[in-house]
Amino acid sequence: MGMQPAEHGRSAPMQMLPAMPGAKGEMKEEAAEESKSTPPEKKPRTRTEAVRAARARITRRKSLRKQRDAQKA
């Protein structure tokens, strides 16, 4: 099994803890200000990123197929 680079983060979702009650209002105001001032810039996918994503989908499909076959046997 390969090691995942640290830059990519975890592949499995982590459990999120609820925010503190006092911090909720402050976070919403800051988030609203940030979204108004700078729109998110979406860069077009490069070929290497598209190839990486396609390979990941193929690998995932094969892995799931193997799991289903193993359960049947």
C-alpha positions as CSV (number, residue, x, y, z in Angstrom):
1,M,0.0,0.0,0.0
2,G,1.3,3.4,-0.9
3,M,1.9,6.3,1.5
4,Q,-0.4,9.3,0.9
5,P,1.5,12.7,0.7
6,A,1.0,15.0,3.7
7,E,-0.2,17.8,1.4
8,H,-3.3,15.8,0.3
9,G,-4.7,15.4,3.8
10,R,-6.8,12.4,4.9
11,S,-8.8,10.4,2.5
12,A,-11.4,9.4,5.1
13,P,-13.7,12.1,6.4
14,M,-13.0,13.1,10.0
15,Q,-15.7,13.6,12.6
16,M,-16.3,17.3,13.1
17,L,-16.9,18.7,16.6
18,P,-19.7,21.2,17.0
19,A,-18.5,24.9,17.2
20,M,-18.7,26.8,20.4
21,P,-21.9,28.7,20.8
22,G,-20.2,32.1,21.1
23,A,-18.1,31.5,18.0
24,K,-21.0,30.8,15.6
25,G,-22.1,34.3,15.0
26,E,-18.6,35.6,14.5
27,M,-17.7,32.9,12.0
28,K,-20.8,33.6,9.9
29,E,-20.0,37.4,9.7
30,E,-16.4,36.7,8.7
31,A,-17.4,34.2,6.1
32,A,-20.0,36.5,4.6
33,E,-17.4,39.4,4.4
34,E,-14.8,37.1,2.7
35,S,-17.3,35.7,0.2
36,K,-18.4,39.2,-0.8
37,S,-14.9,40.7,-1.2
38,T,-13.2,37.9,-3.2
39,P,-15.1,35.5,-5.5
40,P,-13.5,32.0,-5.6
41,E,-11.3,31.6,-8.7
42,K,-11.7,28.2,-10.4
43,K,-8.8,27.3,-12.6
44,P,-9.3,25.0,-15.5
45,R,-8.1,21.4,-14.9
46,T,-4.8,20.5,-16.5
47,R,-4.3,17.3,-18.4
48,T,-2.3,15.7,-15.7
49,E,-5.0,16.4,-13.1
50,A,-7.6,15.0,-15.4
51,V,-5.6,11.9,-16.0
52,R,-4.9,11.4,-12.3
53,A,-8.7,11.7,-11.5
54,A,-9.6,9.3,-14.3
55,R,-7.1,6.7,-13.0
56,A,-8.4,7.1,-9.5
57,R,-11.9,6.4,-10.7
58,I,-10.8,3.3,-12.6
59,T,-8.8,2.0,-9.6
60,R,-11.8,2.6,-7.3
61,R,-14.1,0.8,-9.7
62,K,-11.8,-2.2,-9.9
63,S,-11.4,-2.3,-6.1
64,L,-15.1,-2.2,-5.5
65,R,-15.6,-4.9,-8.1
66,K,-13.0,-7.1,-6.3
67,Q,-14.8,-6.5,-3.0
68,R,-18.1,-7.6,-4.5
69,D,-16.6,-10.7,-6.0
70,A,-15.0,-11.6,-2.7
71,Q,-18.3,-11.3,-0.9
72,K,-20.0,-13.5,-3.4
73,A,-17.4,-16.3,-3.0
